Amino acid sequence: MAKHHKEELEVKQKYTFGTFITQILMTIAAAIVFAPVLIVFNYSFKTKKELYLSNPLSLPKSLYFGNYITAYKKLNLLTTFGNTLLYTAVSVIILALLCGSAAWAIARCKRKIIKFIYVYFLLGILIPYQALFLPIYVIGYKTGLTNTRIGLILMYIATGMSFGVFLMTSFMSTVPVELEEAAMIDGCSIYRTYFSIVMPLLKPAIATLVIMQSFQIWNDFLMANLYLSNKNLKTLTVAMQALFSQQTSDYTTALAAIVISVLPVAILFMSLQKYFVKGMTVGALKG
C-alpha cells in the first residue's frame, strides 16, 4: 500500500514539474508574440522624434493622438474602413451559407459524384490563390468585374470556398443524423431542417470559418490591389501603402493606422473565441 502511494506521489510530482515547465515555455512564447504588438501600440502614441530617439519599450512622454488624426485624414479612413468592413462582412456571410450547405450535401449524400466534388474542393486548398492571379484577373476583366465591389467580393468567396467546405465537412460528422430524420418525420422541409436543426449545431465550425476568413480578407493586400484602382473602392491595407515611399515614410501614422485596423478583428476573435476553440478541436478529432 505504501509502495503504491509512493508511486502515485512520484507521478504527481513529475506531472507538476512538467506542467510548470510547460507554463514557463508558454509564457515566454506569449511574451515574444505580444512584444511586437505592444511596441506598435506604444509607438502609435509617440511623436516622430520619440520614434527615432526613444527605446521601443519606453512609454511616450505624453499620449500624442496626432498620429490617429493624421491617419484619419491621409487614409480617408471613413471610406477605406467602410469598404474593408463591407467586403469582409458580405464575403464571410455568403461563405458561411454556401460552405455550410455544400458540406451538408457532401456529408449526407453517398453518391460518387458528390465525393468527387469534395475531392475537387480539397485540391483547391493545395493551390495558393496568389498563384492564380493571372487567370483570376483575366476572368474578372472579361466579365467586367474588375474595379467593382461585387467583383472583389466574388473573388474572396471563390478563393475561400475550398477551405470552408473542408472545415465544415469535417465538423459535419459530429451532427447526429437522427435529429434530421426526426425533423423530416415531423414534416420539416429540407430548408427548414437545415436552417432550424443543422445550422445551429454548426456554430463552432461557422465561428471558426468566420474568424479565419475575416482575418484573411480584412488583411488582404494583393487581391484588393490587383482588382481595385478607384480610390473610392480601396481597402484600408491598400491605402496604407501610400504612407511608404522611396523618398519618405510616415511610420508613426502607419502604426496608428495598424492599431485602428487590428481592433475590429481582435474584437471579433474575442467575441467568438469559445466557439473557435471548440470548432478547431472537435473538427480535428472527428474529421
C-alpha positions in Angstrom: 0.0 0.0 0.0 2.8 2.4 0.9 4.6 1.5 -2.3 1.5 2.3 -4.4 1.1 5.6 -2.6 4.8 6.4 -3.2 4.4 5.7 -6.9 1.3 7.9 -7.2 3.2 10.7 -5.4 6.1 10.4 -7.8 3.8 10.5 -10.8 2.1 13.6 -9.4 5.4 15.3 -8.8 6.5 14.5 -12.4 3.3 15.8 -13.8 3.5 19.0 -11.7 7.1 19.6 -12.8 6.2 19.0 -16.5 3.2 21.4 -16.1 5.5 24.0 -14.6 8.0 23.8 -17.4 5.1 24.0 -20.0 3.7 27.1 -18.3 7.1 28.8 -18.4 7.6 28.0 -22.1 4.1 29.2 -23.0 4.7 32.4 -21.0 7.9 33.1 -22.9 6.2 32.3 -26.2 3.3 34.6 -25.3 5.8 37.4 -24.4 7.6 37.0 -27.7 4.4 37.2 -29.7 2.9 40.1 -27.6 6.1 42.2 -27.7 5.7 43.5 -31.3 2.0 44.3 -30.6 3.0 46.3 -27.5 5.7 48.1 -29.5 3.3 49.0 -32.3 0.6 50.3 -29.8 3.3 52.2 -27.9 4.8 53.9 -30.9 1.3 54.9 -32.2 1.2 57.5 -29.3 4.7 58.8 -29.8 5.9 61.8 -31.8 8.3 61.3 -34.8 11.2 62.5 -32.6 10.5 59.8 -30.0 10.2 57.2 -32.7 13.8 57.5 -33.6 15.3 58.5 -30.3 13.4 56.6 -27.6 13.6 52.9 -26.5 11.0 50.7 -28.2 9.5 49.6 -24.9 9.7 53.0 -23.2 6.4 54.8 -22.6 5.7 58.1 -24.5 6.2 61.3 -22.6 2.6 62.1 -23.3 -0.2 60.5 -25.2 0.1 62.0 -28.7 -3.2 61.5 -30.6 -2.0 63.5 -33.6 -0.9 60.2 -35.3 -4.5 59.0 -35.3 -5.9 62.3 -36.6 -3.3 62.2 -39.4 -4.1 58.6 -40.2 -7.8 59.5 -40.4 -7.1 62.3 -42.9 -4.4 60.6 -45.0 -6.1 57.3 -45.3 -9.6 58.7 -46.0 -10.5 56.4 -43.1 -14.3 56.6 -43.3 -14.2 55.3 -46.9 -11.4 52.8 -46.7 -12.5 51.4 -43.4 -16.1 51.2 -44.6 -15.0 49.4 -47.8 -12.9 46.9 -45.9 -15.8 46.2 -43.5 -18.2 45.8 -46.4 -16.0 43.4 -48.4 -15.2 41.3 -45.3 -18.7 41.1 -43.9 -20.5 40.2 -47.1 -17.9 37.7 -48.2 -17.8 35.9 -44.9 -21.6 35.7 -44.6 -22.0 34.3 -48.1 -19.1 31.9 -47.5 -20.7 30.6 -44.2 -24.0 30.0 -46.0 -22.5 28.3 -49.1 -19.9 26.2 -47.3 -22.4 25.0 -44.7 -25.0 23.9 -47.2 -22.3 22.3 -49.5 -20.8 20.4 -46.6 -24.2 19.2 -45.5 -24.8 17.8 -49.0 -21.4 16.2 -49.2 -21.6 14.6 -45.8 -25.1 13.2 -46.2 -25.1 12.2 -49.9 -23.4 8.9 -50.7 -23.2 9.3 -54.5 -19.8 9.0 -56.1 -20.2 12.3 -58.0 -20.6 14.1 -54.6 -17.4 12.5 -53.3 -15.6 13.6 -56.5 -16.8 17.2 -55.9 -15.4 17.0 -52.4 -12.0 15.9 -53.7 -12.2 18.8 -56.2 -12.7 21.3 -53.3 -9.7 19.7 -51.4 -7.5 20.2 -54.4 -8.2 23.9 -54.2 -6.6 24.0 -50.8 -3.3 22.8 -52.3 -3.1 25.7 -54.7 -2.5 29.2 -53.2 -4.8 31.8 -54.7 -1.7 34.0 -55.3 -0.6 31.6 -58.0 -3.9 32.1 -59.8 -3.8 35.9 -60.0 -3.4 36.0 -63.8 -6.5 33.8 -64.7 -8.4 35.5 -61.9 -7.7 38.9 -63.3 -8.4 37.8 -66.9 -11.8 36.3 -65.8 -12.7 39.5 -63.9 -11.6 41.8 -66.8 -13.6 39.9 -69.4 -16.8 39.8 -67.2 -16.5 43.4 -66.3 -15.9 42.7 -62.6 -12.6 44.4 -62.1 -12.7 47.7 -60.2 -16.1 46.8 -58.7 -17.2 45.9 -55.2 -19.1 42.9 -56.3 -16.1 41.6 -58.3 -13.8 41.7 -55.3 -16.4 40.0 -53.1 -16.9 37.2 -55.6 -13.2 36.6 -55.8 -12.9 36.4 -52.0 -15.8 33.9 -52.0 -14.3 31.8 -54.8 -10.8 31.6 -53.1 -12.3 30.8 -49.7 -14.7 28.1 -50.7 -12.2 25.2 -50.7 -11.1 25.7 -47.1 -14.6 26.4 -45.9 -16.1 23.3 -47.4 -13.2 21.2 -45.9 -13.7 22.7 -42.5 -17.5 22.3 -42.5 -17.5 18.8 -43.9 -15.0 17.7 -41.1 -17.3 19.1 -38.5 -20.5 17.7 -40.0 -19.6 14.2 -38.8 -20.4 15.4 -35.3 -24.0 16.3 -36.2 -26.3 13.3 -35.5 -28.3 12.2 -38.5 -31.1 11.1 -36.2 -32.0 14.7 -35.5 -32.5 15.4 -39.2 -34.6 12.2 -39.7 -36.8 13.1 -36.8 -37.3 16.6 -38.2 -38.3 15.3 -41.6 -40.7 12.8 -40.0 -42.4 15.7 -38.2 -42.9 17.4 -41.6 -40.0 19.8 -41.8 -38.9 20.7 -45.3 -35.3 20.3 -46.3 -34.7 24.0 -46.0 -36.2 24.2 -42.5 -34.3 21.1 -41.4 -31.0 22.8 -42.4 -31.7 26.2 -41.0 -33.5 25.1 -37.8 -31.7 21.9 -36.9 -28.3 21.6 -38.7 -27.1 25.2 -38.8 -27.4 25.9 -35.1 -25.3 22.8 -34.4 -22.6 24.1 -36.7 -22.0 27.3 -34.7 -18.4 26.3 -33.7 -17.5 25.5 -37.3 -19.1 28.6 -38.6 -17.4 30.7 -36.0 -14.0 29.2 -36.9 -14.7 29.9 -40.6 -15.8 33.4 -39.9 -12.7 34.2 -37.8 -10.2 32.7 -40.2 -11.7 34.1 -43.4 -12.2 37.5 -41.7 -8.6 37.7 -40.8 -7.5 36.8 -44.3 -9.9 39.2 -46.1 -9.5 42.1 -43.7 -5.7 42.0 -44.0 -5.6 41.1 -47.7 -3.5 43.4 -49.9 -2.7 41.5 -53.1 -6.2 40.8 -54.3 -7.6 44.2 -53.4 -4.6 45.9 -55.0 -5.0 43.8 -58.2 -8.7 44.3 -58.6 -9.3 47.9 -57.5 -7.8 51.1 -58.9 -10.6 53.5 -58.0 -9.5 55.3 -54.8 -13.1 55.3 -53.5 -13.1 51.5 -53.6 -9.8 50.9 -51.9 -9.3 49.0 -48.7 -7.5 50.1 -45.6 -4.4 47.9 -46.2 -4.1 49.2 -49.8 -4.5 52.8 -48.6 -1.7 52.3 -46.0 0.7 51.6 -48.8 0.7 55.3 -49.6 2.4 56.0 -46.3 5.5 54.3 -47.5 7.6 55.5 -50.5 11.3 55.6 -51.6 11.7 59.2 -50.6 9.9 59.3 -47.2 7.9 57.1 -44.9 5.4 58.2 -42.3 5.9 55.4 -39.7 4.0 56.9 -36.8 0.9 57.5 -38.9 1.2 53.9 -40.3 1.5 52.5 -36.8 -1.6 54.3 -35.7 -3.4 53.0 -38.8 -2.3 49.5 -37.9 -3.8 49.8 -34.5 -7.1 51.0 -36.0 -7.0 48.1 -38.5 -6.3 45.5 -35.8 -9.1 46.5 -33.4 -12.2 45.1 -35.4 -10.7 41.6 -36.0 -9.4 41.5 -32.4 -12.9 42.2 -31.1 -14.3 39.6 -33.5 -11.9 37.0 -32.2 -12.6 37.7 -28.6 -16.4 37.6 -29.2 -16.2 34.2 -30.9 -13.2 32.7 -29.1 -15.0 29.9 -27.3 -16.7 28.7 -30.5 -13.4 29.0 -32.4 -11.6 26.7 -29.9 -14.4 24.2 -30.0 -14.6 24.2 -33.7 -10.9 23.6 -34.1 -10.7 20.8 -31.6 -13.9 18.9 -32.4 -13.4 19.2 -36.2 -9.8 17.9 -35.8 -10.8 14.9 -33.6 -13.9 13.9 -35.5 -12.9 14.8 -39.1 
